[in-house]
Structures are given as C-alpha cells and as structure tokens.
Amino acid sequence: MILLRIFLAISFITLLLFIFVTFYNGNSLSATVLVAPMDKHNFTALPQWKFDDIYRLDPQFKPSECMVSLRNSSNPVYKEKFIPNIQLFLQSDHVNMSEWNRLYHFNNPFGYMGFNYTAIKTAVDTIPKLASTQLLQVPTRAKDGCIRCAVVATCGILNGSRLGKEIDSSDYVFRVNAAIIAGHEEDVGKRTSVYVHTAHSLIQSLMLHKKRGFKQIPTDKVYQTKSSTLCYAM
C-alpha cells in the first residue's frame, strides 16, 4: 500500500512538472529549458500562440533608398502587413534555446516541431557567419539605390525568347530547381547569383533532368565574390 502511494505521488509530481514545463516554455519561451516534445498529430486544430506574430528581425537592416522598391510601396494593405526588417536568411548563430522554443511550436517548413534540437543546431552551426545580413548588396553603379533582378523558372516559356543577354545584364540572377543552362544560354542566360531549391526538388531535378543537361547546381565562376553561387533551401 505504501509503495502504491509513493508511485502515485511520483506520477502526480511528474505530471505537474510536465504541465508546468509545457506551459512555461510555450508562453515564456525559456532560454534555458527546451520546450516539451510536440508533434503535429497531437493537435486536432491549428493552435494559437501568443507569439504567432513575433519574428526574428535583422539587426543590420538598412532602409531601401530605391523609390520604386516594393519595400517603399504606398499600398496601405501592403504597408500594414509587410515587415521590411525581418530576418530572411538562416545563419550559424540563429539556433539557440529561446529561438528554438519559439519556432518549435510551428510545423515544418515554418518551424522545428518534431525535430531534434541537437541535430538541427549542429547542422545550422556549419553555415558560415556572414559579414552582412544583406547578402545581395546594392551595386555601386546603382546611383538610384535600386537592385534589379531576373528570376528564371523552369516552365520553358523562355525557349526561343533570345532574352539571355538581358537576363545576364541584371544585378542578380535567380534560378530554381532544374535550372538547365547548357545549350540554352541565348534564351536563359548563363549567370547564376542565387540558386533556390527544396530538399525534394534538388534530388528529383538531378535525377529527372540529367538527360536534359542538368547535371549539377549552377555556379557562376565569373560573378562569384568570396564563395560560389549562393544556394538556399526552402
């Protein structure tokens, strides 16, 4: 009987601790204690957190001087929703306990729910720390402060367009997924500043489009600065 009471007491205390840690971490974003494990299948409806609209902000943010920039849009709805100084790119010092506890409440790709803290932190710590959070700098020749970009997708509408030179004349050229260039430079250009992909699309693109000339991630050996083409997983 005594052992049963001890067991029940321990179980009750454990339950209280679990509830406390879950509530504390879920609402106060502890910087020293990891949030209790959660899984998206544990929820029957979309949860609401008081920090739903809290975001990591860029400490080095500089307002755009470009008058026609989307950042300077006069649309009232856009201005109300748009956060100009939000942190866009993940780097090595962005995973700590408080930030993990905030993002752990959101499922992938918006957060880390269901993932392991040590595994994610180890991976993110391999990302080099950047000298500036603005990866795509305003070109020195841009007297109006504007950055002009070309985004080249993979639907094939550029075939026969002869827009390659115009695309390459942009300050930065973005390419995505199966970015086939070889043999089509006259239509799609040959420069690549930023390559964007998902984990799934990168593998599938290399497998499915190898016969069409997509054998590796496009790199810009002429335009690169300190490293090769910037690559971002989404």
C-alpha positions as CSV (number, residue, x, y, z in Angstrom):
1,M,0.0,0.0,0.0
2,I,2.8,2.4,0.9
3,L,4.6,1.6,-2.4
4,L,1.4,2.3,-4.3
5,R,1.1,5.7,-2.6
6,I,4.7,6.5,-3.4
7,F,4.2,5.5,-7.0
8,L,1.0,7.6,-7.3
9,A,2.8,10.6,-5.7
10,I,5.7,10.4,-8.1
11,S,3.4,10.0,-11.1
12,F,1.4,13.1,-9.9
13,I,4.6,15.2,-9.4
14,T,5.9,14.1,-12.9
15,L,2.6,15.1,-14.5
16,L,2.7,18.5,-12.8
17,L,6.2,19.1,-13.9
18,F,5.3,18.2,-17.5
19,I,2.3,20.6,-17.5
20,F,4.5,23.3,-16.0
21,V,7.3,22.9,-18.5
22,T,4.9,22.8,-21.4
23,F,3.0,25.9,-20.2
24,Y,6.2,27.8,-19.2
25,N,8.0,27.1,-22.4
26,G,5.0,27.6,-24.6
27,N,4.2,31.0,-23.3
28,S,7.5,32.4,-21.9
29,L,10.0,31.0,-24.4
30,S,12.6,29.8,-21.9
31,A,16.2,30.4,-22.8
32,T,17.5,27.6,-20.6
33,V,15.0,24.7,-20.8
34,L,13.9,23.1,-24.0
35,V,10.2,23.0,-24.7
36,A,8.5,19.7,-24.1
37,P,8.3,17.4,-27.3
38,M,5.3,18.1,-29.6
39,D,4.0,16.5,-32.7
40,K,1.6,17.9,-35.3
41,H,-0.6,14.8,-34.9
42,N,-1.2,15.7,-31.3
43,F,-3.3,18.7,-32.5
44,T,-6.9,18.4,-33.8
45,A,-7.0,22.1,-34.7
46,L,-4.5,24.8,-35.6
47,P,-3.1,26.0,-32.2
48,Q,-2.9,29.7,-31.4
49,W,0.2,31.0,-29.6
50,K,0.6,34.5,-28.2
51,F,3.9,34.8,-30.2
52,D,2.3,33.9,-33.5
53,D,3.3,37.2,-35.0
54,I,6.8,37.6,-33.4
55,Y,9.6,37.3,-35.8
56,R,13.4,37.5,-35.8
57,L,14.5,40.9,-37.0
58,D,17.6,41.9,-38.9
59,P,19.9,43.9,-36.5
60,Q,21.8,45.3,-39.5
61,F,18.7,46.4,-41.5
62,K,19.1,49.4,-43.8
63,P,16.0,51.1,-45.3
64,S,16.0,50.9,-49.1
65,E,16.8,54.1,-51.0
66,C,15.2,52.8,-54.1
67,M,12.0,54.8,-54.7
68,V,10.3,52.1,-56.8
69,S,11.3,49.3,-54.3
70,L,8.5,47.1,-53.1
71,R,9.6,48.0,-49.6
72,N,8.5,51.6,-50.3
73,S,5.1,50.7,-51.6
74,S,2.4,53.1,-50.7
75,N,-0.4,50.5,-50.8
76,P,-2.0,50.7,-47.3
77,V,-2.8,47.0,-47.1
78,Y,0.8,46.1,-48.1
79,K,2.3,48.5,-45.6
80,E,0.2,47.1,-42.8
81,K,1.3,43.5,-43.5
82,F,4.9,43.9,-44.7
83,I,7.8,43.6,-42.3
84,P,10.8,45.3,-44.0
85,N,13.4,44.3,-41.4
86,I,12.5,40.6,-41.0
87,Q,15.5,38.2,-40.9
88,L,15.4,36.4,-44.3
89,F,18.4,34.0,-44.2
90,L,19.4,31.5,-41.6
91,Q,23.0,31.5,-40.3
92,S,25.0,29.9,-37.6
93,D,24.0,31.9,-34.5
94,H,20.3,31.7,-35.2
95,V,19.6,28.5,-33.3
96,N,19.6,28.8,-29.5
97,M,17.2,27.6,-26.9
98,S,14.8,30.6,-26.8
99,E,14.6,30.8,-30.6
100,W,14.2,27.0,-30.8
101,N,11.4,27.1,-28.2
102,R,9.6,29.8,-30.2
103,L,9.9,28.0,-33.6
104,Y,9.3,24.5,-32.1
105,H,5.6,25.4,-31.9
106,F,5.3,25.6,-35.6
107,N,5.4,22.7,-38.1
108,N,7.9,22.4,-40.9
109,P,8.6,24.5,-43.0
110,F,7.7,27.3,-40.6
111,G,9.3,25.8,-37.5
112,Y,11.0,22.9,-35.9
113,M,8.1,20.9,-34.4
114,G,9.0,17.2,-34.2
115,F,12.7,17.8,-34.9
116,N,15.7,17.3,-32.6
117,Y,17.4,20.4,-31.2
118,T,21.0,19.0,-31.2
119,A,20.7,17.7,-34.8
120,I,19.3,21.0,-36.1
121,K,21.8,23.1,-34.2
122,T,24.7,21.0,-35.3
123,A,23.6,21.4,-39.0
124,V,22.9,25.2,-38.7
125,D,26.2,25.8,-36.9
126,T,28.0,24.7,-40.1
127,I,26.6,27.7,-42.0
128,P,29.3,30.4,-42.2
129,K,28.6,33.6,-40.2
130,L,28.1,36.5,-42.6
131,A,29.8,39.8,-42.5
132,S,26.5,41.4,-43.5
133,T,22.9,40.1,-43.3
134,Q,22.2,41.8,-46.6
135,L,23.6,39.1,-48.9
136,L,22.6,40.9,-52.1
137,Q,24.3,44.3,-51.8
138,V,23.2,47.3,-53.8
139,P,25.6,47.5,-56.7
140,T,28.0,50.5,-56.5
141,R,26.9,51.5,-60.0
142,A,23.3,51.8,-58.9
143,K,23.0,55.5,-58.3
144,D,19.3,55.3,-57.6
145,G,19.9,52.6,-54.8
146,C,17.9,50.0,-56.7
147,I,18.7,46.3,-57.2
148,R,17.5,44.8,-60.5
149,C,17.0,41.1,-60.5
150,A,16.0,38.4,-63.0
151,V,14.2,35.3,-61.7
152,V,14.4,32.4,-64.1
153,A,12.0,29.5,-63.5
154,T,11.8,26.1,-65.3
155,C,8.5,26.1,-67.2
156,G,10.1,26.6,-70.6
157,I,8.4,29.8,-71.8
158,L,11.8,31.4,-72.4
159,N,12.6,28.8,-75.2
160,G,13.3,30.9,-78.3
161,S,13.0,34.2,-76.5
162,R,16.6,35.3,-77.1
163,L,16.5,37.1,-73.7
164,G,19.8,35.6,-72.4
165,K,21.8,38.9,-72.7
166,E,19.0,40.9,-71.0
167,I,18.8,38.3,-68.1
168,D,22.6,38.4,-67.6
169,S,22.6,42.2,-67.5
170,S,20.6,42.1,-64.3
171,D,22.4,42.8,-61.0
172,Y,21.5,39.4,-59.7
173,V,20.1,36.3,-61.5
174,F,17.9,33.8,-59.5
175,R,17.4,30.3,-60.8
176,V,15.3,27.5,-59.3
177,N,15.1,23.7,-59.3
178,A,16.1,22.2,-62.7
179,A,18.0,25.2,-63.9
180,I,19.1,24.0,-67.3
181,I,21.5,26.4,-68.9
182,A,23.9,24.5,-71.2
183,G,22.7,24.8,-74.8
184,H,20.1,27.4,-74.0
185,E,22.3,30.4,-73.0
186,E,20.9,32.6,-75.8
187,D,17.4,32.2,-74.2
188,V,18.0,31.9,-70.5
189,G,21.5,33.5,-70.0
190,K,24.4,31.9,-68.2
191,R,24.9,33.8,-65.0
192,T,23.6,32.5,-61.6
193,S,23.8,34.6,-58.5
194,V,21.3,32.7,-56.3
195,Y,20.0,29.1,-56.7
196,V,16.9,28.2,-54.8
197,H,15.5,24.7,-54.2
198,T,13.7,22.4,-51.8
199,A,15.3,19.3,-50.5
200,H,12.9,17.2,-52.6
201,S,13.2,19.3,-55.8
202,L,17.0,19.2,-55.7
203,I,17.2,15.4,-55.7
204,Q,14.4,15.0,-58.2
205,S,15.7,17.6,-60.5
206,L,19.1,16.0,-60.7
207,M,17.5,12.6,-61.3
208,L,14.8,13.6,-63.8
209,H,16.6,16.2,-65.8
210,K,20.1,14.9,-66.1
211,K,19.4,13.8,-69.7
212,R,18.4,17.4,-70.5
213,G,21.7,18.8,-69.3
214,F,21.0,19.5,-65.6
215,K,24.0,17.6,-64.0
216,Q,24.9,19.9,-61.1
217,I,23.8,23.0,-59.3
218,P,24.6,26.0,-61.5
219,T,27.5,28.1,-60.3
220,D,28.7,31.5,-61.5
221,K,32.5,31.3,-61.6
222,V,32.8,34.8,-63.1
223,Y,30.4,36.6,-60.8
224,Q,31.1,35.0,-57.5
225,T,32.7,37.0,-54.7
226,K,34.1,35.2,-51.7
227,S,32.3,31.9,-52.5
228,S,30.4,30.2,-55.2
229,T,26.8,30.8,-56.1
230,L,24.5,31.3,-53.1
231,C,22.2,28.3,-52.6
232,Y,19.1,28.4,-50.5
233,A,16.9,25.5,-49.4
234,M,13.2,26.3,-48.9
